[in-house]
Amino acid sequence: MLHGTDLVVRYPGAPRRALDGVTCGLEAGRLLAVVGPNGSGKSTLVRALLGLVPLESGSVSLHGRSLAEWPRHEIAAAVGAVSQREDTLFSLRVREAVMLGRYPRLGPIAPEAAADHAAVRRALERCDAWDLRDRRTDALSGGEWQRVRVARALAQEPRALLLDEPTAALDIRHEMELFELVHDLVRGGLAGLIVTHELNLSARYADRMILLDGGRVVGDGDPAAVVDGRVLAQVFRWPLAVTTWRDGAPQVVPLKPSEAES
Amino acid sequence: MTATRFVALVGFVLVAFAAGLSLGAVPLGLDVWADLVRGAPDGGAAILRDVRLPRVVLAFLVGGALAVSGAGLQAIVRNPLADPYLVGLSGGAGLGAVLAIALDAGGPWAVPLAAFAGAAGAVALVYRLSLVAGGRLDPYVLLLGGVVVGSFAGALMSAIITLSDAAELRSAVLWLLGGFGLASWRAVAVFGVYAVAPLAVLFASARVLDLVALGEESAQYLGADVERVKRRVYLSTAALTGAAVAVSGVVGFVGLVVPHAMRRLWGPLHRGLLPGAFLAGGAFLVLADVIARTTFRPRELPVGVVTALVGVPVFALLLRRKLA
């Protein structure tokens, strides 16, 4: 439903392209994980798919129509996204913060209707965050805050969900809860894209993985094919081994230099 | 809940109006109103109609406009310390006013118009500086550019004041500190008509300002056209503030302190904050003007002095609470 074809992006003044011929697509009910080293173009890919960076060449289409023809708020009504960082300037109540997700449907003036409050409640309940509704956003833990931000994206009632490193700085429990949540949402019919450094969880949760390096796709397909020890070691410039977890998913073990020599 | 707070705020506005109309060099009682309503006003009723009423209404409109401008500006630069005067306006306006006084430009409107022109010039310069690559309005450059342009204009102004006669200097400095001595029904009409469009733009931007306050990236993800919002809101606040300078000089701290206080009382959602700030800012400035003209009767303090004397301690308290 959301497709990028041969995307090329160069930021003004940058010596090289941030994206260099990337093609990828999101499909309903499927989770795509985008992995790669820092600076490999993962966040730029998210921004390109949302139409927020000018393309040097290539194209993005949403529901078969070029993204350029879509007004900004209609893109947001179809595609929910959670950015990598967000610092709250003024703290809101959780339900107020999630209500901001109704903007693409409400527009600037219309008052909030019962349907909007219902959508906020559904979104919070799906993210197991309804109990947080009266808390202030600056009093939430990192894990709670990320769940609320996912709920805000769900309040947009999108068909696709893009998450840019949603589990950075979360502990194991909160990270697993978030992957489980995303997994459930995608099984429920959303098209999902997650940018992450979690190679191992990606290999277990994603239906498809894309490995980026320097703005180019160097791996694309089934996790078993993309999580290749030799390729990953080259891309991340660190020795590593790949084993198999009992569910069949490949798992990456970074090696100590002493282990790499033997 | 919200309704109760609005009623309380409207009560505060009414108290401010009552104080503003009855207190002054000549205290006016209720009987004067009867005279005014009965027609053919003279004495107290004439003071009320021709002097005090326009003055109170003008102070209210200017205070409301400044507070709404401050709230809007703080959201788009994502900095709660932004004051509409900080972005170069006061420097530009001051330079315009001082030039008009030094050049002995004639007519009662020469100084306000020159101040407005100076403010507009400063805004144009800061705005141009802040448009970075790709036509983006950079909030940091906006603030820094504002401070820099303001300082430059301030330096020029100081040079002109130093080289002028003492009497001119005094009137220029007094004018810069703000006051409603120029208030008249004509000033009220000009400012009121002029302020409708920028105020409408700001009120209509309330919901999208909530998004912009989250940061540009998140705001865009939620469907906001961030660049357009920033431009629209910045130019509207500049237009309002420039006009405020023209009719009342530089009245600082209203645009800084009132949005802060209202955010604490109402929460930061702009649909409540902007109208709340308008009413509270207006009432605050009306009361500040009452203090300015009654404390050292018959002499008048510049109203900017009063707002600073009240605003600075309030602001210091807010800062302490923020740090604690």
Interface residues (C-beta under 8 A of the other chain):
Chain A: P12 G13 L50 L52 P54 R72 H73 E74 I75 A76 A77 G80 A81 V82 S83 Q84 R85 E86 D87 T88 L89 F90 S91 L92 R93 E96 L100 G101 Y103 P104 L106 P108 I109 R152 A153 Q156
Chain B: A75 R78 P80 A133 G134 A204 S205 A206 R207 V208 D210 L211 A213 L214 G215 E217 S218 Q220 Y221 L222 G223 A224 D225 R263 G267 P268 L269
